[in-house]
Amino acid sequence: MNQITSTDNQLIKKVTSLHEKKYREESGLFIIEGYKSVCEALKSKLKIQNIFVSEDIDKDLSLFPDELLFAVPEKIMKKISTTTTPTEVLAVAHQPKFALKDFFKDKNPLIVLLENIKDPGNLGTIIRTAKACSVSGIILAGDCVDIYNTKTVRASSGSAWRVPTVKIADEKMIKSAINKEKTCTFYATSVKKNNTVSFFKADFKKPSVIMFGSEADGLSDALLSQADKIITIPMNNEVESLNLSISTGVILYEAVRQREC
């Protein structure tokens, strides 16, 4: 195992720079924090560049390749960590690259589209739920938070690199791009009651794309115009809407229920 003792070490400076989106994009790297998450990354064959562990760590490191390991004192772990209480294990990994065609390895794809999602915790939770529901892929449209934001990665609990995720800049071309691969039914979600149907009446057994907008603004007209059906979640009249990650989970598990019947 290697050892680093100075916060001025160039490798430590490079790791710290990954706290910022700009350097994550330039380098194609991102940070994974936590013993369990790093173990999951290794098990899933994610390409890991380095692993940093606290000098006094008392955990099984047999899964960690020795040539990637660096033991560091608490002051360095505090510098490279993004949490208030530094983790005992932190890894730097290569961002996996996905394409739209990766969504269609499933014969009956279930795809989630997210537009203008700004909260990293929400995005990470949605990714985690998507993995639990065997979603085929996630499309990020508009101005979405970086999937490799450290808060997103933490909230995904090891699923950020397990669900194929792509960004599509031209929202007007999303439906045609997907339907070139396989014809899907596009469902737009809305909190409005006019011209919508309950999501219980949707047929998610067929190839489906379920679109979710931000809690503040909902879906853009560009995406609403591509919807085959607009669905809503029935709720008490005194409740305006649900948290985005909750709404996504509710609808995805209805899709799971239908597909398992």
Backbone torsions as a table, in degrees:
resi	resn	phi	psi	omega
1	MET	NA	135.3	177.0
2	ASN	-79.3	167.3	179.7
3	GLN	-140.5	137.8	175.4
4	ILE	-126.9	132.9	-176.7
5	THR	-118.9	-13.9	-175.8
6	SER	-108.6	136.2	176.6
7	THR	-72.5	-12.2	178.7
8	ASP	-88.5	0.3	177.8
9	ASN	-58.5	136.8	-176.1
10	GLN	-63.0	-35.0	178.5
11	LEU	-65.2	-41.2	178.5
12	ILE	-63.7	-39.5	177.3
13	LYS	-63.5	-37.9	178.9
14	LYS	-67.4	-39.4	178.6
15	VAL	-64.3	-45.2	-179.4
16	THR	-61.2	-34.4	-179.7
17	SER	-63.8	-22.2	-178.8
18	LEU	-73.8	-3.0	171.9
19	HIS	-66.2	-21.3	-176.7
20	GLU	-103.8	138.3	-178.2
21	LYS	-56.2	-41.2	-177.6
22	LYS	-53.9	-46.3	-176.5
23	TYR	-77.9	-28.1	173.5
24	ARG	-64.7	-41.2	-179.7
25	GLU	-69.2	-41.0	-179.0
26	GLU	-66.4	-39.8	-174.2
27	SER	-91.2	-22.6	-174.4
28	GLY	72.1	22.0	-179.1
29	LEU	-116.6	163.1	174.2
30	PHE	-153.6	167.8	-175.8
31	ILE	-102.6	137.2	172.3
32	ILE	-118.9	126.6	-177.1
33	GLU	-115.2	137.6	176.4
34	GLY	109.2	138.9	-177.9
35	TYR	-58.0	-49.2	-176.9
36	LYS	-62.8	-44.1	-178.4
37	SER	-65.0	-39.7	178.4
38	VAL	-66.6	-39.9	175.9
39	CYS	-60.1	-43.2	179.7
40	GLU	-63.8	-38.3	179.0
41	ALA	-63.7	-42.3	178.6
42	LEU	-65.6	-41.1	-179.7
43	LYS	-65.7	-32.2	-179.1
44	SER	-87.7	8.8	175.4
45	LYS	66.6	23.7	173.9
46	LEU	-65.1	140.9	-178.5
47	LYS	-75.8	113.0	-178.4
48	ILE	-101.1	135.0	178.5
49	GLN	-91.4	-48.3	180.0
50	ASN	-147.0	154.7	173.4
51	ILE	-130.6	128.2	179.9
52	PHE	-111.3	131.6	-179.6
53	VAL	-129.3	149.5	176.9
54	SER	-64.4	145.3	-179.1
55	GLU	-57.9	-33.5	-176.0
56	ASP	-101.5	21.6	-177.6
57	ILE	-61.8	140.7	-179.8
58	ASP	-124.9	61.3	180.0
59	LYS	-136.2	160.0	179.6
60	ASP	-70.8	117.7	-179.4
61	LEU	-108.2	16.3	-175.9
62	SER	-64.3	-25.4	179.3
63	LEU	-78.0	-18.2	-174.5
64	PHE	-87.2	120.7	177.6
65	PRO	-58.5	127.2	-174.0
66	ASP	-60.7	-34.8	-177.1
67	GLU	-68.9	-15.2	178.9
68	LEU	-96.4	-9.5	-169.9
69	LEU	-85.8	136.7	173.8
70	PHE	-131.7	123.4	173.5
71	ALA	-87.6	131.4	-177.0
72	VAL	-135.1	151.3	176.8
73	PRO	-74.3	170.2	-176.3
74	GLU	-58.1	-37.2	-177.5
75	LYS	-62.6	-34.5	178.0
76	ILE	-76.1	-40.4	178.5
77	MET	-61.1	-36.5	176.6
78	LYS	-65.0	-36.6	-177.8
79	LYS	-70.4	-40.8	-175.6
80	ILE	-88.3	-19.6	-179.7
81	SER	-76.9	153.2	178.4
82	THR	-106.7	2.0	-179.1
83	THR	-102.4	156.4	-179.8
84	THR	-61.1	-45.1	174.0
85	THR	-98.6	113.1	-175.3
86	PRO	-59.7	143.1	176.2
87	THR	-75.8	165.1	176.6
88	GLU	-86.8	-19.3	-177.5
89	VAL	-137.4	134.0	177.4
90	LEU	-142.6	132.5	-179.8
91	ALA	-120.5	151.4	170.6
92	VAL	-109.3	125.1	-174.9
93	ALA	-127.7	158.3	175.2
94	HIS	-81.0	136.2	178.0
95	GLN	-68.9	124.1	177.5
96	PRO	-68.4	146.2	-179.2
97	LYS	-107.4	128.1	179.8
98	PHE	-122.8	154.7	174.7
99	ALA	-125.5	163.0	-178.1
100	LEU	-56.7	-33.5	-178.9
101	LYS	-62.7	-22.8	178.9
102	ASP	-66.1	-22.2	179.5
103	PHE	-69.6	-21.6	-168.7
104	PHE	-105.5	21.4	169.0
105	LYS	-70.2	-24.2	172.4
106	ASP	-84.8	133.9	179.9
107	LYS	-68.7	-27.7	-179.0
108	ASN	-124.2	75.2	-171.2
109	PRO	-66.1	144.9	171.1
110	LEU	-122.3	112.4	-171.5
111	ILE	-117.2	139.6	176.0
112	VAL	-110.0	131.9	174.8
113	LEU	-115.0	131.3	-179.9
114	LEU	-121.9	128.2	-178.5
115	GLU	-117.6	129.0	173.8
116	ASN	56.2	42.4	178.4
117	ILE	-84.8	117.6	-172.2
118	LYS	-102.5	-23.1	-174.9
119	ASP	-87.6	116.8	-176.5
120	PRO	-64.2	-33.7	177.8
121	GLY	-65.8	-41.6	176.5
122	ASN	-60.2	-46.9	-178.8
123	LEU	-61.5	-45.4	179.9
124	GLY	-61.5	-41.3	178.7
125	THR	-65.0	-39.9	177.9
126	ILE	-63.5	-42.2	178.6
127	ILE	-61.2	-43.4	179.0
128	ARG	-61.5	-44.0	178.3
129	THR	-66.3	-39.6	179.2
130	ALA	-59.9	-41.8	177.6
131	LYS	-64.1	-42.6	179.4
132	ALA	-61.5	-30.5	-178.7
133	CYS	-95.3	10.0	178.7
134	SER	57.8	38.3	175.7
135	VAL	-63.1	140.0	-175.8
136	SER	-75.4	-28.8	-179.6
137	GLY	-179.6	162.3	179.6
138	ILE	-123.8	132.6	174.9
139	ILE	-105.8	130.4	174.9
140	LEU	-104.8	120.0	-178.3
141	ALA	-119.5	152.8	178.7
142	GLY	72.1	-147.9	-175.9
143	ASP	-97.4	80.9	-180.0
144	CYS	-96.6	152.6	174.7
145	VAL	-62.6	150.3	179.4
146	ASP	-62.7	127.0	179.9
147	ILE	-62.2	-23.9	-179.3
148	TYR	-98.4	13.4	167.1
149	ASN	-56.4	136.8	-173.6
150	THR	-61.2	-32.6	177.4
151	LYS	-67.8	-37.9	177.4
152	THR	-65.0	-46.2	-179.8
153	VAL	-59.7	-44.9	179.6
154	ARG	-63.3	-44.9	-177.4
155	ALA	-67.0	-24.5	-179.8
156	SER	-76.8	-13.9	178.2
157	SER	50.8	49.3	175.5
158	GLY	87.3	8.6	-178.6
159	SER	-103.2	-7.8	-175.7
160	ALA	-58.8	-32.0	-178.7
161	TRP	-102.7	4.4	-177.2
162	ARG	-102.6	-16.9	178.1
163	VAL	-107.6	118.4	178.1
164	PRO	-54.4	126.9	-177.1
165	THR	-134.4	131.2	178.2
166	VAL	-132.7	155.2	173.5
167	LYS	-103.7	136.8	175.4
168	ILE	-123.4	115.5	-173.7
169	ALA	-73.8	-42.1	-176.5
170	ASP	-90.2	97.1	-175.6
171	GLU	-63.3	-28.7	-178.1
172	LYS	-68.7	-18.1	-175.4
173	MET	-101.8	2.8	-173.5
174	ILE	-63.0	-48.0	-176.6
175	LYS	-62.9	-44.9	-179.1
176	SER	-66.0	-36.1	179.6
177	ALA	-65.4	-41.3	179.5
178	ILE	-71.4	-43.9	-176.9
179	ASN	-69.1	-15.6	171.9
180	LYS	-66.6	-31.1	179.0
181	GLU	-84.3	-46.0	179.9
182	LYS	-165.7	136.5	179.3
183	THR	-69.1	124.2	-178.5
184	CYS	-125.4	154.5	171.0
185	THR	-87.4	129.7	-178.6
186	PHE	-99.9	122.0	177.9
187	TYR	-111.3	123.9	174.0
188	ALA	-99.2	136.1	177.5
189	THR	-95.6	144.7	-178.9
190	SER	-150.9	148.0	175.8
191	VAL	-87.8	-10.1	179.3
192	LYS	-74.2	150.9	-178.3
193	LYS	-96.6	-22.9	-179.6
194	ASN	-73.3	135.1	176.9
195	ASN	59.1	28.1	176.2
196	THR	-124.0	162.0	174.7
197	VAL	-125.6	155.7	177.6
198	SER	-61.2	141.5	179.7
199	PHE	-64.5	-17.3	176.2
200	PHE	-65.1	-23.2	-177.8
201	LYS	-91.6	-2.7	177.9
202	ALA	-75.3	149.9	177.8
203	ASP	-103.4	89.9	-179.0
204	PHE	-85.7	2.9	179.1
205	LYS	-70.2	-24.7	-179.9
206	LYS	-91.1	165.1	176.4
207	PRO	-51.7	125.6	-170.8
208	SER	-137.0	146.3	169.7
209	VAL	-120.4	121.2	-179.9
210	ILE	-109.7	121.0	-172.8
211	MET	-105.0	132.6	179.7
212	PHE	-126.1	134.7	175.9
213	GLY	-103.0	-177.9	179.9
214	SER	-68.9	156.5	178.2
215	GLU	-63.5	-32.0	-176.4
216	ALA	-75.3	-42.2	-170.1
217	ASP	-120.4	-12.9	-175.6
218	GLY	70.2	-162.2	-178.6
219	LEU	-81.6	148.2	177.1
220	SER	-72.4	161.4	177.1
221	ASP	-61.5	-32.1	-179.2
222	ALA	-62.0	-35.5	178.9
223	LEU	-87.8	-37.1	177.5
224	LEU	-59.1	-35.0	-178.3
225	SER	-69.5	-17.2	180.0
226	GLN	-93.9	-4.1	-176.5
227	ALA	-74.9	139.6	171.8
228	ASP	-82.7	-32.7	177.4
229	LYS	-145.2	148.8	176.0
230	ILE	-111.5	123.9	-174.7
231	ILE	-116.8	157.6	178.9
232	THR	-141.4	161.1	177.0
233	ILE	-98.3	117.6	177.8
234	PRO	-60.8	136.7	178.9
235	MET	-155.3	164.5	178.3
236	ASN	-54.0	139.0	-176.7
237	ASN	-61.7	-21.1	-179.3
238	GLU	-84.5	-4.1	178.0
239	VAL	-109.6	121.7	-176.5
240	GLU	-75.2	-42.2	-177.2
241	SER	-164.1	169.1	175.6
242	LEU	-105.4	159.7	171.3
243	ASN	-55.5	142.0	-175.4
244	LEU	-56.6	-45.1	-178.5
245	SER	-66.1	-33.7	176.0
246	ILE	-66.8	-46.8	179.5
247	SER	-58.3	-44.0	179.7
248	THR	-61.9	-44.8	179.9
249	GLY	-62.2	-43.0	-179.3
250	VAL	-59.6	-47.5	-177.1
251	ILE	-71.5	-40.5	180.0
252	LEU	-63.5	-37.5	-179.8
253	TYR	-74.3	-22.4	170.0
254	GLU	-68.9	-38.5	176.0
255	ALA	-62.5	-42.1	177.2
256	VAL	-61.1	-45.2	-179.7
257	ARG	-59.1	-46.1	-179.6
258	GLN	-63.9	-40.8	-176.1
259	ARG	-73.5	-19.9	178.8
260	GLU	-93.0	-10.4	-179.8
261	CYS	-75.1	NA	NA
